Amino acid sequence: MAAKDQRADVVQDARKAGKDARLAFEFDLKRRLGDQAKILSADDMGGLYEPKRGLFTSIDGKPRMLTFDDILAFKAAVKDIQRMHGQHSKQASGGILVKKVIDLSTPQDRERANKQIHFAVPMRNTAGVVQFQTNAGPNSDVSRHTVMVQFLSYDAALSSGQPAAEAAKLLARGKVKYDCDCNRHTFWFRYIASIGNFNYGRAEDGFPRIRNPKLYGVACKHVIRVMGTLSHAGTFNNFARKMIEHGRKTLGGKQQLMTVKEQQAFIDNAASTRKRARTIKTSEEKRLERAAQPAQQRRAVEAAKVRAANETLRTTHAAKVNKPVPLDKKIKAMMKLGYSEQAARIAITAADNAQG
């Protein structure tokens, strides 16, 4: 479906969007509490699991009965995730950088975000917690999804003393926490976000033993589209500036709602961006793309020519290029660095002897 056709699935009255989001997250909590007997919980991981419960795992690629060795493997994977996000230290801070969400996402989820999720629109802001709305994928039974993003640098940006436009840039460059109401986030990634301390909303202690036992990835396609929007300054900065202005005026958690007209303007701005710029890429993909550009290639060729010319001069004009520096000049240079004359002579003699 073309991007233009998706706009009606995203734009919505902000109050209605807030109510729908609240109901979706409440439904998720009730469902999770009702599934408690099926969950491999933190207590189970800590040694209380009883084999008679007969839980399964797909860690080998197909379902089989869970063993204590599996639990040990799960605990090792948890520690790997915590180390990756700095959570092995008692002084660890929470959150994750926007670009890191993209870098750590799976190629499959990035591809789905690029092909299926066309827009991410801010609906409301409450003290640096923003509700974004995206269109749903082509096979979804709903038309839209909610992604909640908490900007951890919001308070610092608010109080920075910088003009609102400059302070706003701190938001997307700082760390965030996030949540999504889709099943992919709920059953694959909320646990990872919880143990990595970049989860917003309810924490998840149930290990994804069936859907994601090896703990791959960090974000669903809806979250990735939101992060792509945040990383594109031309699309997000204007809204971020309004967040800062609103916060400085109200000095509290007063809700800031986006009108339908403002949502449409945000989408129009995003849609006007070249498709190449809207495509979500990892840091490494961007680096390789820059290296492949003609200007970068020309600079690399020119640098190689300069290095070759310098080497030729050193070889053919060694007497001039590699002209030895008189001892007295060496001593004066080292004395300017704080050496005594005697210490300078000793260091120079040692260096000359080492060179042969």
HELIX and SHEET records of a PDB file:
HELIX    1   1 ALA A    3  ASP A    9  5                                   7    
HELIX    2   2 ALA A   14  GLY A   34  1                                  21    
HELIX    3   3 GLN A   36  LYS A   38  5                                   3    
HELIX    4   4 ALA A   42  ASP A   43  1                                   2    
HELIX    5   5 ASP A   44  LEU A   48  3                                   5    
HELIX    6   6 PRO A   51  ARG A   53  5                                   3    
HELIX    7   7 PHE A   68  MET A   84  1                                  17    
HELIX    8   8 VAL A   98  LEU A  104  1                                   7    
HELIX    9   9 PRO A  107  GLN A  116  1                                  10    
HELIX   10  10 TYR A  154  LEU A  158  1                                   5    
HELIX   11  11 ALA A  164  ARG A  173  1                                  10    
HELIX   12  12 ASN A  183  ARG A  184  1                                   2    
HELIX   13  13 HIS A  185  PHE A  189  3                                   5    
HELIX   14  14 ARG A  190  ILE A  195  1                                   6    
HELIX   15  15 LYS A  221  SER A  231  1                                  11    
HELIX   16  16 ALA A  233  THR A  250  1                                  18    
HELIX   17  17 VAL A  260  ALA A  271  1                                  12    
HELIX   18  18 LYS A  275  ARG A  278  1                                   4    
HELIX   19  19 SER A  283  ALA A  291  1                                   9    
HELIX   20  20 PRO A  294  THR A  316  1                                  23    
HELIX   21  21 ALA A  318  VAL A  321  1                                   4    
HELIX   22  22 LEU A  327  LYS A  336  1                                  10    
HELIX   23  23 GLU A  341  GLN A  355  1                                  15    
SHEET    1   A 2 PHE A  56  THR A  57  0                                        
SHEET    2   A 2 ARG A  64  MET A  65 -1                                        
SHEET    1   B 6 ILE A  96  LEU A  97  0                                        
SHEET    2   B 6 LYS A 175  CYS A 180 -1                                        
SHEET    3   B 6 ARG A 144  PHE A 151 -1                                        
SHEET    4   B 6 VAL A 129  ASN A 135 -1                                        
SHEET    5   B 6 ALA A 120  THR A 126 -1                                        
SHEET    6   B 6 GLN A 256  LEU A 257 -1                                        
END                                                                             
